[in-house]
Amino acid sequence: MSIQTTITPIDNSVYIERPLATDSQINEILEKSQKSFSLWKNTSIDERINIINKFIDNLLNLKPEISKEICWQMGRPISQCANELRGFEERSRHMVDIAKESLKNIPARKNEEFDNYIYKSPLGVIFIMAPWNYPIITATNTIIPALLAGNTLILKHSSQTPMCAELINQAFENTGLPEGVFQFIHTNHQACEKIISDPRISHVVFTGSVRGGQEVKKYIGKRFINAGLELGGKDPAYVRADADVNHAVENLVDGALFNSGQSCCGIERIYVDHSIFNDFIEGFKAITEQYKLGDPSKEETNLGPVVRQSAAQFIREQMIEAEKQGAKRLIDESKFPIAKNENCYIAPQVMINVDHSMRFMMEETFGPAVGIMSVKDHNEAKKLMNDSPYGLTASIWTKDLDFAKDFGKDIETGTFFMNRCDYLDPALAWTGVKDTGVGCSLSVLAFDQFTRPQSFHMRKVV
């Protein structure tokens, strides 16, 4: 029997072990999902909504257990873990509220002779591969709309956060959800390849690296199914000359450092108008130095370790390389003594004198470090913001709404913010461009990802 081991970044010890599913167990899970699909897709939308509401309530009641597991499995400060459940509730309640209207038939020709319409038919069995960085909301962004639409689901969570899959499964108990409609599995990459290529799978959702997304596309191979892929990011911000500097600084520090910089839409590069650059840098440095890096299980900590030793090493190497190319660190790392090369703790860092010849400004860092450049005007900012292989979110900080709207149209991104960052509005489509991936979650458009149009051409009179 193969065993999956989760190492906690808090102290690099073994936190939990789980047996990986065997081939026969995987086949049984696929069979159950396929068999339960017919029942679930024919369950009324009102009953589906009733079951999902019970699931939401149950998961919220597991807040202490979920907070503990997020803290110990991926290192987020315990004081911040409850935020994920608040985000989960906001998104899930919204998707439930709009489900009935979003899944209604689309009327076409209707008269005495014809009753034609487009039915939104569920896809079938959906395979979800969820990441560790926001282990509840990234998974439930798919789980909620996909189940409401009538699909059955198999969840494979990151090997870093296996307990989150088990807690999600626990929340479905006593909801009335039929057996086999939602299942989870602990497995490895080789088994994922077999599952994705299995003809019983109708859709795949993956959140992770660009390389991982490319592998998913390869595994789908010659099959005519779609995949929702949320991949890398290097999200930029432009601070215009008319911005409220204090507001921009406060929010952008949080956008760069929350979750130790391991947010899909975290701020990794900032472009500041030259006229306010010094004031911005001074404020950014001052707030960053106030962070308390340490054991995330302690309430006073607001910056925890990054997820694993290899990630910490990658972040350090990026910054060292940038320094050799002329970049300068603004933060005295001796103020964060817990940060050492042999552990997962990274001192928060602000880099200036950076440019786009550096990997630090072009490749995803996914850590508590941000690069800040001075720009002469909005045209230079626009060019630099778009000079990236990624496009998940971008933001502008300004008092001019009309300018921001026009500027945003030229930015290659899935979501464009004004005076805000690192936040999801569930009424808006969560999507990306370029190497950030394809597909979308949340909003009314999410239901289109998990259904296919089936046209009904019904002639009543013959």
LINTAVEN-V994288 format. One record per residue. N is the residue number from 1. RES is the residue in three letters. SS is DSSP state (@ for helix, = for strand, . for the rest). OMEGA is omega as a letter, one per 40 degrees, with the letter a starting at -180 (999 if undefined). Layout:
n->N res->RES ss->SS omega->OMEGA
n->N res->RES ss->SS omega->OMEGA
This chain:
n->1 res->MET ss->. omega->i
n->2 res->SER ss->. omega->a
n->3 res->ILE ss->= omega->i
n->4 res->GLN ss->= omega->a
n->5 res->THR ss->= omega->i
n->6 res->THR ss->= omega->i
n->7 res->ILE ss->= omega->i
n->8 res->THR ss->. omega->i
n->9 res->PRO ss->. omega->a
n->10 res->ILE ss->. omega->a
n->11 res->ASP ss->. omega->i
n->12 res->ASN ss->. omega->i
n->13 res->SER ss->. omega->i
n->14 res->VAL ss->= omega->a
n->15 res->TYR ss->= omega->a
n->16 res->ILE ss->= omega->i
n->17 res->GLU ss->= omega->i
n->18 res->ARG ss->= omega->i
n->19 res->PRO ss->= omega->i
n->20 res->LEU ss->. omega->a
n->21 res->ALA ss->. omega->i
n->22 res->THR ss->. omega->i
n->23 res->ASP ss->@ omega->a
n->24 res->SER ss->@ omega->i
n->25 res->GLN ss->@ omega->i
n->26 res->ILE ss->@ omega->i
n->27 res->ASN ss->@ omega->i
n->28 res->GLU ss->@ omega->i
n->29 res->ILE ss->@ omega->i
n->30 res->LEU ss->@ omega->i
n->31 res->GLU ss->@ omega->i
n->32 res->LYS ss->@ omega->i
n->33 res->SER ss->@ omega->a
n->34 res->GLN ss->@ omega->a
n->35 res->LYS ss->@ omega->a
n->36 res->SER ss->@ omega->a
n->37 res->PHE ss->@ omega->a
n->38 res->SER ss->@ omega->i
n->39 res->LEU ss->@ omega->a
n->40 res->TRP ss->@ omega->a
n->41 res->LYS ss->@ omega->i
n->42 res->ASN ss->. omega->i
n->43 res->THR ss->. omega->a
n->44 res->SER ss->. omega->i
n->45 res->ILE ss->@ omega->i
n->46 res->ASP ss->@ omega->i
n->47 res->GLU ss->@ omega->i
n->48 res->ARG ss->@ omega->i
n->49 res->ILE ss->@ omega->i
n->50 res->ASN ss->@ omega->a
n->51 res->ILE ss->@ omega->a
n->52 res->ILE ss->@ omega->i
n->53 res->ASN ss->@ omega->i
n->54 res->LYS ss->@ omega->i
n->55 res->PHE ss->@ omega->i
n->56 res->ILE ss->@ omega->i
n->57 res->ASP ss->@ omega->a
n->58 res->ASN ss->@ omega->a
n->59 res->LEU ss->@ omega->i
n->60 res->LEU ss->@ omega->i
n->61 res->ASN ss->@ omega->i
n->62 res->LEU ss->. omega->a
n->63 res->LYS ss->@ omega->i
n->64 res->PRO ss->@ omega->a
n->65 res->GLU ss->@ omega->a
n->66 res->ILE ss->@ omega->a
n->67 res->SER ss->@ omega->i
n->68 res->LYS ss->@ omega->a
n->69 res->GLU ss->@ omega->i
n->70 res->ILE ss->@ omega->a
n->71 res->CYS ss->@ omega->a
n->72 res->TRP ss->@ omega->a
n->73 res->GLN ss->@ omega->a
n->74 res->MET ss->@ omega->i
n->75 res->GLY ss->. omega->i
n->76 res->ARG ss->. omega->i
n->77 res->PRO ss->. omega->a
n->78 res->ILE ss->@ omega->a
n->79 res->SER ss->@ omega->a
n->80 res->GLN ss->@ omega->a
n->81 res->CYS ss->@ omega->a
n->82 res->ALA ss->@ omega->i
n->83 res->ASN ss->@ omega->a
n->84 res->GLU ss->@ omega->i
n->85 res->LEU ss->@ omega->i
n->86 res->ARG ss->@ omega->i
n->87 res->GLY ss->@ omega->i
n->88 res->PHE ss->@ omega->a
n->89 res->GLU ss->@ omega->a
n->90 res->GLU ss->@ omega->a
n->91 res->ARG ss->@ omega->a
n->92 res->SER ss->@ omega->i
n->93 res->ARG ss->@ omega->i
n->94 res->HIS ss->@ omega->a
n->95 res->MET ss->@ omega->i
n->96 res->VAL ss->@ omega->a
n->97 res->ASP ss->@ omega->a
n->98 res->ILE ss->@ omega->a
n->99 res->ALA ss->@ omega->a
n->100 res->LYS ss->@ omega->a
n->101 res->GLU ss->@ omega->a
n->102 res->SER ss->@ omega->a
n->103 res->LEU ss->. omega->i
n->104 res->LYS ss->. omega->i
n->105 res->ASN ss->. omega->i
n->106 res->ILE ss->= omega->a
n->107 res->PRO ss->= omega->i
n->108 res->ALA ss->= omega->i
n->109 res->ARG ss->= omega->i
n->110 res->LYS ss->= omega->i
n->111 res->ASN ss->. omega->a
n->112 res->GLU ss->. omega->a
n->113 res->GLU ss->. omega->a
n->114 res->PHE ss->= omega->i
n->115 res->ASP ss->= omega->a
n->116 res->ASN ss->= omega->i
n->117 res->TYR ss->= omega->i
n->118 res->ILE ss->= omega->i
n->119 res->TYR ss->= omega->i
n->120 res->LYS ss->= omega->a
n->121 res->SER ss->= omega->i
n->122 res->PRO ss->= omega->a
n->123 res->LEU ss->. omega->a
n->124 res->GLY ss->. omega->a
n->125 res->VAL ss->= omega->i
n->126 res->ILE ss->= omega->i
n->127 res->PHE ss->= omega->a
n->128 res->ILE ss->= omega->i
n->129 res->MET ss->= omega->a
n->130 res->ALA ss->= omega->a
n->131 res->PRO ss->. omega->a
n->132 res->TRP ss->. omega->a
n->133 res->ASN ss->. omega->i
n->134 res->TYR ss->. omega->a
n->135 res->PRO ss->. omega->i
n->136 res->ILE ss->. omega->a
n->137 res->ILE ss->@ omega->i
n->138 res->THR ss->@ omega->i
n->139 res->ALA ss->@ omega->a
n->140 res->THR ss->@ omega->i
n->141 res->ASN ss->@ omega->i
n->142 res->THR ss->@ omega->a
n->143 res->ILE ss->@ omega->a
n->144 res->ILE ss->@ omega->a
n->145 res->PRO ss->@ omega->a
n->146 res->ALA ss->@ omega->i
n->147 res->LEU ss->@ omega->i
n->148 res->LEU ss->@ omega->a
n->149 res->ALA ss->. omega->i
n->150 res->GLY ss->. omega->i
n->151 res->ASN ss->. omega->i
n->152 res->THR ss->= omega->a
n->153 res->LEU ss->= omega->i
n->154 res->ILE ss->= omega->a
n->155 res->LEU ss->= omega->i
n->156 res->LYS ss->= omega->a
n->157 res->HIS ss->= omega->i
n->158 res->SER ss->. omega->i
n->159 res->SER ss->. omega->i
n->160 res->GLN ss->. omega->a
n->161 res->THR ss->. omega->a
n->162 res->PRO ss->@ omega->a
n->163 res->MET ss->@ omega->i
n->164 res->CYS ss->@ omega->i
n->165 res->ALA ss->@ omega->a
n->166 res->GLU ss->@ omega->i
n->167 res->LEU ss->@ omega->i
n->168 res->ILE ss->@ omega->i
n->169 res->ASN ss->@ omega->i
n->170 res->GLN ss->@ omega->a
n->171 res->ALA ss->@ omega->i
n->172 res->PHE ss->. omega->i
n->173 res->GLU ss->. omega->i
n->174 res->ASN ss->. omega->i
n->175 res->THR ss->. omega->a
n->176 res->GLY ss->. omega->i
n->177 res->LEU ss->. omega->a
n->178 res->PRO ss->. omega->i
n->179 res->GLU ss->. omega->i
n->180 res->GLY ss->. omega->a
n->181 res->VAL ss->. omega->i
n->182 res->PHE ss->= omega->i
n->183 res->GLN ss->= omega->i
n->184 res->PHE ss->= omega->a
n->185 res->ILE ss->= omega->i
n->186 res->HIS ss->. omega->a
n->187 res->THR ss->. omega->a
n->188 res->ASN ss->. omega->a
n->189 res->HIS ss->@ omega->a
n->190 res->GLN ss->@ omega->i
n->191 res->ALA ss->@ omega->i
n->192 res->CYS ss->@ omega->i
n->193 res->GLU ss->@ omega->a
n->194 res->LYS ss->@ omega->a
n->195 res->ILE ss->@ omega->a
n->196 res->ILE ss->@ omega->a
n->197 res->SER ss->@ omega->a
n->198 res->ASP ss->. omega->a
n->199 res->PRO ss->. omega->i
n->200 res->ARG ss->. omega->i
n->201 res->ILE ss->= omega->a
n->202 res->SER ss->= omega->a
n->203 res->HIS ss->= omega->a
n->204 res->VAL ss->= omega->i
n->205 res->VAL ss->= omega->a
n->206 res->PHE ss->= omega->i
n->207 res->THR ss->= omega->a
n->208 res->GLY ss->. omega->a
n->209 res->SER ss->. omega->i
n->210 res->VAL ss->@ omega->i
n->211 res->ARG ss->@ omega->i
n->212 res->GLY ss->@ omega->i
n->213 res->GLY ss->@ omega->i
n->214 res->GLN ss->@ omega->i
n->215 res->GLU ss->@ omega->i
n->216 res->VAL ss->@ omega->i
n->217 res->LYS ss->@ omega->i
n->218 res->LYS ss->@ omega->a
n->219 res->TYR ss->@ omega->i
n->220 res->ILE ss->@ omega->i
n->221 res->GLY ss->. omega->a
n->222 res->LYS ss->. omega->a
n->223 res->ARG ss->. omega->a
n->224 res->PHE ss->. omega->i
n->225 res->ILE ss->. omega->a
n->226 res->ASN ss->= omega->i
n->227 res->ALA ss->= omega->i
n->228 res->GLY ss->= omega->a
n->229 res->LEU ss->= omega->i
n->230 res->GLU ss->= omega->a
n->231 res->LEU ss->. omega->a
n->232 res->GLY ss->. omega->i
n->233 res->GLY ss->. omega->i
n->234 res->LYS ss->. omega->a
n->235 res->ASP ss->= omega->a
n->236 res->PRO ss->= omega->i
n->237 res->ALA ss->= omega->i
n->238 res->TYR ss->= omega->i
n->239 res->VAL ss->= omega->a
n->240 res->ARG ss->. omega->a
n->241 res->ALA ss->. omega->a
n->242 res->ASP ss->. omega->a
n->243 res->ALA ss->. omega->i
n->244 res->ASP ss->. omega->a
n->245 res->VAL ss->@ omega->a
n->246 res->ASN ss->@ omega->i
n->247 res->HIS ss->@ omega->a
n->248 res->ALA ss->@ omega->a
n->249 res->VAL ss->@ omega->a
n->250 res->GLU ss->@ omega->a
n->251 res->ASN ss->@ omega->a
n->252 res->LEU ss->@ omega->i
n->253 res->VAL ss->@ omega->i
n->254 res->ASP ss->@ omega->i
n->255 res->GLY ss->@ omega->a
n->256 res->ALA ss->@ omega->a
n->257 res->LEU ss->@ omega->a
n->258 res->PHE ss->@ omega->a
n->259 res->ASN ss->@ omega->a
n->260 res->SER ss->@ omega->i
n->261 res->GLY ss->@ omega->a
n->262 res->GLN ss->. omega->i
n->263 res->SER ss->. omega->i
n->264 res->CYS ss->. omega->a
n->265 res->CYS ss->. omega->i
n->266 res->GLY ss->. omega->a
n->267 res->ILE ss->= omega->a
n->268 res->GLU ss->= omega->i
n->269 res->ARG ss->= omega->a
n->270 res->ILE ss->= omega->i
n->271 res->TYR ss->= omega->a
n->272 res->VAL ss->= omega->i
n->273 res->ASP ss->= omega->a
n->274 res->HIS ss->@ omega->a
n->275 res->SER ss->@ omega->a
n->276 res->ILE ss->@ omega->a
n->277 res->PHE ss->@ omega->a
n->278 res->ASN ss->@ omega->i
n->279 res->ASP ss->@ omega->a
n->280 res->PHE ss->@ omega->a
n->281 res->ILE ss->@ omega->a
n->282 res->GLU ss->@ omega->i
n->283 res->GLY ss->@ omega->a
n->284 res->PHE ss->@ omega->a
n->285 res->LYS ss->@ omega->a
n->286 res->ALA ss->@ omega->a
n->287 res->ILE ss->@ omega->a
n->288 res->THR ss->@ omega->a
n->289 res->GLU ss->. omega->a
n->290 res->GLN ss->. omega->a
n->291 res->TYR ss->. omega->i
n->292 res->LYS ss->. omega->i
n->293 res->LEU ss->= omega->i
n->294 res->GLY ss->. omega->a
n->295 res->ASP ss->. omega->a
n->296 res->PRO ss->. omega->i
n->297 res->SER ss->. omega->i
n->298 res->LYS ss->. omega->a
n->299 res->GLU ss->. omega->a
n->300 res->GLU ss->. omega->a
n->301 res->THR ss->. omega->i
n->302 res->ASN ss->. omega->i
n->303 res->LEU ss->= omega->a
n->304 res->GLY ss->. omega->i
n->305 res->PRO ss->. omega->i
n->306 res->VAL ss->. omega->a
n->307 res->VAL ss->. omega->a
n->308 res->ARG ss->. omega->a
n->309 res->GLN ss->@ omega->a
n->310 res->SER ss->@ omega->i
n->311 res->ALA ss->@ omega->i
n->312 res->ALA ss->@ omega->i
n->313 res->GLN ss->@ omega->i
n->314 res->PHE ss->@ omega->a
n->315 res->ILE ss->@ omega->i
n->316 res->ARG ss->@ omega->a
n->317 res->GLU ss->@ omega->i
n->318 res->GLN ss->@ omega->a
n->319 res->MET ss->@ omega->i
n->320 res->ILE ss->@ omega->i
n->321 res->GLU ss->@ omega->i
n->322 res->ALA ss->@ omega->i
n->323 res->GLU ss->@ omega->i
n->324 res->LYS ss->@ omega->i
n->325 res->GLN ss->. omega->i
n->326 res->GLY ss->. omega->i
n->327 res->ALA ss->. omega->a
n->328 res->LYS ss->= omega->i
n->329 res->ARG ss->= omega->i
n->330 res->LEU ss->. omega->a
n->331 res->ILE ss->. omega->i
n->332 res->ASP ss->. omega->a
n->333 res->GLU ss->@ omega->i
n->334 res->SER ss->@ omega->i
n->335 res->LYS ss->@ omega->a
n->336 res->PHE ss->. omega->a
n->337 res->PRO ss->. omega->i
n->338 res->ILE ss->. omega->a
n->339 res->ALA ss->. omega->a
n->340 res->LYS ss->. omega->a
n->341 res->ASN ss->. omega->a
n->342 res->GLU ss->. omega->i
n->343 res->ASN ss->. omega->a
n->344 res->CYS ss->. omega->a
n->345 res->TYR ss->. omega->a
n->346 res->ILE ss->. omega->i
n->347 res->ALA ss->. omega->i
n->348 res->PRO ss->. omega->a
n->349 res->GLN ss->= omega->i
n->350 res->VAL ss->= omega->a
n->351 res->MET ss->= omega->i
n->352 res->ILE ss->= omega->a
n->353 res->ASN ss->. omega->i
n->354 res->VAL ss->. omega->i
n->355 res->ASP ss->. omega->a
n->356 res->HIS ss->. omega->i
n->357 res->SER ss->. omega->a
n->358 res->MET ss->. omega->i
n->359 res->ARG ss->@ omega->a
n->360 res->PHE ss->@ omega->a
n->361 res->MET ss->@ omega->a
n->362 res->MET ss->@ omega->a
n->363 res->GLU ss->. omega->i
n->364 res->GLU ss->. omega->i
n->365 res->THR ss->. omega->i
n->366 res->PHE ss->. omega->i
n->367 res->GLY ss->. omega->a
n->368 res->PRO ss->. omega->a
n->369 res->ALA ss->= omega->a
n->370 res->VAL ss->= omega->i
n->371 res->GLY ss->= omega->a
n->372 res->ILE ss->= omega->a
n->373 res->MET ss->= omega->i
n->374 res->SER ss->= omega->i
n->375 res->VAL ss->= omega->a
n->376 res->LYS ss->. omega->a
n->377 res->ASP ss->. omega->a
n->378 res->HIS ss->@ omega->i
n->379 res->ASN ss->@ omega->i
n->380 res->GLU ss->@ omega->i
n->381 res->ALA ss->@ omega->a
n->382 res->LYS ss->@ omega->a
n->383 res->LYS ss->@ omega->a
n->384 res->LEU ss->@ omega->i
n->385 res->MET ss->@ omega->a
n->386 res->ASN ss->@ omega->a
n->387 res->ASP ss->. omega->a
n->388 res->SER ss->. omega->i
n->389 res->PRO ss->. omega->a
n->390 res->TYR ss->. omega->i
n->391 res->GLY ss->. omega->i
n->392 res->LEU ss->. omega->i
n->393 res->THR ss->= omega->i
n->394 res->ALA ss->= omega->a
n->395 res->SER ss->= omega->i
n->396 res->ILE ss->= omega->a
n->397 res->TRP ss->= omega->a
n->398 res->THR ss->. omega->i
n->399 res->LYS ss->. omega->a
n->400 res->ASP ss->. omega->a
n->401 res->LEU ss->@ omega->a
n->402 res->ASP ss->@ omega->i
n->403 res->PHE ss->@ omega->a
n->404 res->ALA ss->@ omega->a
n->405 res->LYS ss->@ omega->i
n->406 res->ASP ss->@ omega->a
n->407 res->PHE ss->@ omega->a
n->408 res->GLY ss->@ omega->a
n->409 res->LYS ss->@ omega->a
n->410 res->ASP ss->. omega->a
n->411 res->ILE ss->. omega->a
n->412 res->GLU ss->. omega->a
n->413 res->THR ss->. omega->i
n->414 res->GLY ss->. omega->i
n->415 res->THR ss->= omega->i
n->416 res->PHE ss->= omega->a
n->417 res->PHE ss->= omega->i
n->418 res->MET ss->= omega->i
n->419 res->ASN ss->. omega->i
n->420 res->ARG ss->. omega->i
n->421 res->CYS ss->. omega->i
n->422 res->ASP ss->. omega->i
n->423 res->TYR ss->. omega->i
n->424 res->LEU ss->. omega->i
n->425 res->ASP ss->. omega->a
n->426 res->PRO ss->. omega->i
n->427 res->ALA ss->. omega->i
n->428 res->LEU ss->. omega->i
n->429 res->ALA ss->. omega->i
n->430 res->TRP ss->= omega->a
n->431 res->THR ss->= omega->i
n->432 res->GLY ss->. omega->i
n->433 res->VAL ss->. omega->i
n->434 res->LYS ss->@ omega->a
n->435 res->ASP ss->@ omega->i
n->436 res->THR ss->@ omega->i
n->437 res->GLY ss->= omega->a
n->438 res->VAL ss->= omega->i
n->439 res->GLY ss->. omega->i
n->440 res->CYS ss->= omega->i
n->441 res->SER ss->= omega->a
n->442 res->LEU ss->. omega->a
n->443 res->SER ss->. omega->i
n->444 res->VAL ss->. omega->a
n->445 res->LEU ss->. omega->i
n->446 res->ALA ss->@ omega->a
n->447 res->PHE ss->@ omega->i
n->448 res->ASP ss->@ omega->i
n->449 res->GLN ss->@ omega->a
n->450 res->PHE ss->. omega->i
n->451 res->THR ss->= omega->i
n->452 res->ARG ss->= omega->i
n->453 res->PRO ss->= omega->i
n->454 res->GLN ss->= omega->a
n->455 res->SER ss->= omega->i
n->456 res->PHE ss->= omega->i
n->457 res->HIS ss->. omega->a
n->458 res->MET ss->. omega->i
n->459 res->ARG ss->= omega->a
n->460 res->LYS ss->. omega->a
n->461 res->VAL ss->. omega->i
n->462 res->VAL ss->. omega->999
